[in-house]
Amino acid sequence: MKKSETATKRLFAWGTSHRYNRFVDFQRKIYGERVQKVTVDAGFTCPNRDGTVARGGCIYCNNESFNPGYNSASKTIRQQIDEGIEFLKRRYKNVNKFIVYFQPYSNTYAPLETLKRYYEQALSHPEVIGLTIGTRPDCVDEAKIAYLENLAGEYDITIEYGLESISDETLKKINRGHDVQSYLDALEMTRNRGIKICTHMIFGFPWEAESLWLETAQWLSEKPFDFLKIHQLHVVTNTALERMYKKEPFPLMGPEAYIDLIIRFLERLNPRIVIQRLFGEAPPRTLVAPHWGVRNTQLTRLLESEMNRRDTWQGKAYKSL
């Protein structure tokens, strides 16, 4: 048997032969079956859109570029969940458990009583076992976290903090309206309370160096969160980034360069961190650049094949500080 064939059957620290710590495997270990997210739009906005800290939102943000077709804030939460579950059951066989993903914009950016009404509508569905709440680190407070802590005693609750970069300079350039310290403060407030924490990052801002993205692996490795989402920078329609790109086009990574970066990033990343996503995908109607011509499923297979070829895995080069 060849060395590469032997290596693919190795069990890694997370208990599978996959070369990074995959979220789908993590969920199967807990529930014994596939658990699927169903996305809803509750009609929230963000403090960098409404003038509280800035206007215009993040320079890359157009939520139409990732919302599924059944999402619409004009529909009730229950209606979106019912339509989403129907769609997902057609797409995936034998899926019986769902987590409602409050995704567009900042889903803790409202009074607590409003949040309770939306969250509890979602949790009242008989096939829903929990929530994932996408938000910003400057849109939580002690009362909101205490409420989520209470929910986490009965349901699977994840809060997803968008950080996007560990560079304060980048956060200013992309009009985030908060700094890295805000993220660290939110982590400290949320940790050890039964709430799972996901961190969201973007790689590919043209003024950032590859060395920063690799340094990010060590920086994240020491932080108290559970899950990680990364995606490559997209330029999509109706954004400030689109206007910048059309005025003066800047380089964007191709799939081979991005896969190479992600492999070297994963090698440096703490193996305890569960990977929810490594690739983003925007629909053709909104995508300006880059045009890779491959789907995320294909990219994932290419990534795993290349990790097998290199005989490498998440955490291979990780060193605890």
N, C-alpha and C positions, 0 to 999 in steps of 0.2 A: 504493500500500500504506500502511495506517495505521502510525503510529509504534509502537503496541503490538505489531503483527504483526511488524514489523522487529526489535523488541527481543527477542522470544522466540527468534529465531534467532541471537542473539549468542553467541559462545563466550566463556565466562568463564575465569578464571585456572586452574580445575581441568580445563579441556578439554572441557566439555560446555555445552549450552544451558540446562541446569537452573540455577535461580537460587541454589541452595546446593550445597555440596560433598557429594554424596550417597555413602553407603557402598556402595550397590549398584553405582554407576559405578566407584568405586575398586577394588572386587573384580573387576569385569569387565576393567578395564585390566590387572590382574595375571594373571588366569587365563583370560581370553577367554571366560568363561561365568559363569553364575550359580553362586554358592556359598551354601549354606544352612546355618544353624545348627540343630543338634539338641540340645535341652536335656536334661540329666541331673541327677538328684538323688542325691548321694553320701552324704546323711545327716549333713552337717556342722551345726554350730551356730555361735554367735557369742559373743565374750567379754562382750558386754553382755546376754547371755541367761543364761549359766551362772554368773554371779557373779564372774567374773574381774575385770571392771571395772564391771559393773552387772548388774541383773536386769530381765527383762521385755522386752528388746530395744527397737528403735526404736519410738516411739509409733505410727507409721503402718503397721508391718510385719505383714502376714499373707501368707505365701508362697503360700497357696492362691489368692490373687487374681491370680497371674500364671503359675503352673505349668501346662503343658499336661497333658492327660489321661493321656498315656503315662508321665508321670513318677511314680516312686515309689521311695523308698529301699529298699523291700522287694524290689525287682528288682535283678538284677545290672547293672553298667554296660553290659555287652554287650547284655543284653536290652533295656534302655532305648534304646540306640542303634539296634538292629535295628527296634524298634517305631517309633521316631521317624523313621527313614529311610523306612520303609514308608509312614507317614502323609504325610511331606513329598513323596514321589514321587507319591502320589495327588493332592496339592494343586497341585504345581508340575511341569510337564512338563520333561523333559530336564535334570534335576538329577542330577549324578553326583559332585559333590564336597561334602563336609560338614565343618563345624567343630563339634566337640563343645563345648557351652556348659555348664560347671559353674556353675549359676546360684543355686539357693536358699542363702541364708545366706552364710557366709564360707568359701570353698572353698580357702583356704590355712591354715585354722585346724585343723591336725593335725600330728603329727610328719612329718618329711620322708619317711621310709620309707613311711608310709601314703599320702601324696600321690603318691609315685612309683608305687605299686601301682595307684591309681585312674587316674592320667594315662596310664600305659603300657597299661593295659587299653583305654582309649579310642583311643589312637594305633595299636593293633594292628589295628583294623578297616580293611579294604582301601579303603574309600571315604572314610575320614577323613584330612584333610590338616592338621589342626591343632586347637588348643584355644583357647577363651576362658574365662578363669577369673575369676569374679566374687568380689571379696573386699573387705576393709577395709584401709586403709593401715597399721593397727596390727597386722596379721596376716601380715606378711612379715618376713623377715630375710635376711642376706647368703647363708646356705646355700641357702635356697629360691630366691632370685633367681638365684644361680649355676647351680642346676639348670635353671631355666627358660631361662636364657641358653644352656645347652648344648642343650636341646631346640630352641631357636629357630634353631640352625644347620641343622636338618633339616626342621622343621615351622613352620607359621604359628601363632605363639604370641602371644596378647593377654592382658594382665592388666587387669581392670576394677576401678578403685578407686572405691568409693562415697564421695563427699565430701558431696553433697546441698546444702550451703550454704557460702558463704565467711565466714559469721558464726559466731564461736565461741559467741556467746550462743544462736543457734539450735541449734547442735550440742548444747549443754547441755540446752535445752528438749526436744529430741526424743530425748534419752537415747542419743546416739551412743556416748558413752564414749571419744571421742578428740577432738582439736582440729584446727584447720586446719594447724598446724605438722606434725602427724603425716602428713598428706597430702603436704606439701612434702618431708618427709624420705623418704617412700616414692618419690616421683618422682625425687629425686636418686639414690636407690639403684638405680632401675630404668633410668634414661635411658642411651642410647648402648650398650645391651647386646644389641641385636637383638630385644628383646621389644617388641611394640607395646603402647601404653598407651591405655586408654580411661578417661575421667572421667565419673562419673554425678552428675547434679544434679536437684533437685526445685524447681520454682517454685510458689509459692502458699501458703506458710506464712502464716497470717493476721496474725501480728505483724511480718512483713517488709514493706518498702515496695517499690514498683515500681522506685524509683531504685536499690535494691540489686541487683535482678535485671539491670538495664541495666549497672550498674557491673561486675557479674560477667563480662560479655563482655570488657571490657578486661583484667580480672584474669586470666581464663583464657587470653587471647590470648598472653600472654607466658610461659606455662608449657610445659614440654617434654613434651607428650603428643600423641597422634595422632588419637584419636577422641573424640567427645562424644555422650553420651546425656542427654536432658532429658525429664522428663514433668511434667505438671500434678499437683498434690496431689490424691490420692484419699483419701476416708474409707472404710475397708472394715471389715467385721465383725470382731469378736474382737480389737480393738486398743484401746489407751489413747486414741487419737485419736477413735475412735467414742464412747467414754464421754464425752470432753470435748465432742464435737459435740452429743450428745444432751442433755447437761446444759445447755449454752449454745451454740446454733448460731452459727457464725461464717461470714462471707461467703466464697464460693469463686468463682473466675472462671468466666464463661461462655465458650463457644467463640470468640465474636467477640473478646472482650477478650484471650483467651489468644493467638489468632492475631496480633492486633495487637502484643502484647508480644513474641512470638517473632520477628516480622519486624523490629522495632526492635532486638532482641537480635542477630539475625543480621547486621544492617547494621553493627554495632559489632565483630563477631567476626572474628578473623584468618582470611582465606580458606584458609589451609593446613590448618585443622582440619577433619577429615572428620566429617560428621554421621551418626551411626548411628540416632538416634531423636529425635523432637521431641514425640511424643504417647504417653501411656500409656493402657492400657485394662484395666479390671477386669471380670470376669464379673458379670452381673446378680445372681447368687446371693450375692456377697460385697460388692457396691457399695452403700454408704450414700448417698454424695454425691461429686461432683455428677452429675446425670443429664442428659447432653448429648443423648442420642438420636441420635448419629452415630458411625459407625465411624472407626477411624484412617485407613483408605484415603480416606474422604470428607473428613476433616479435612486430609489431605495435599493433596488436590486443591483444597480451598478456600484453603489457604495459598499454593500455587503460583499460583492464579488471582489472588489479591490481590497477590502480589509482581509478577506481570505487570502488573496494573492500575497499581500504583505505580511501575513500571519501577525496581525496586530489587533488590538481590542481597546475598549474604553478603560482608561486607567493604567495602561501599560507603562506610561512614563510619569504617572502621577506620583508626586512626593508630598506627603503631608507636612505642613509648616509646623 
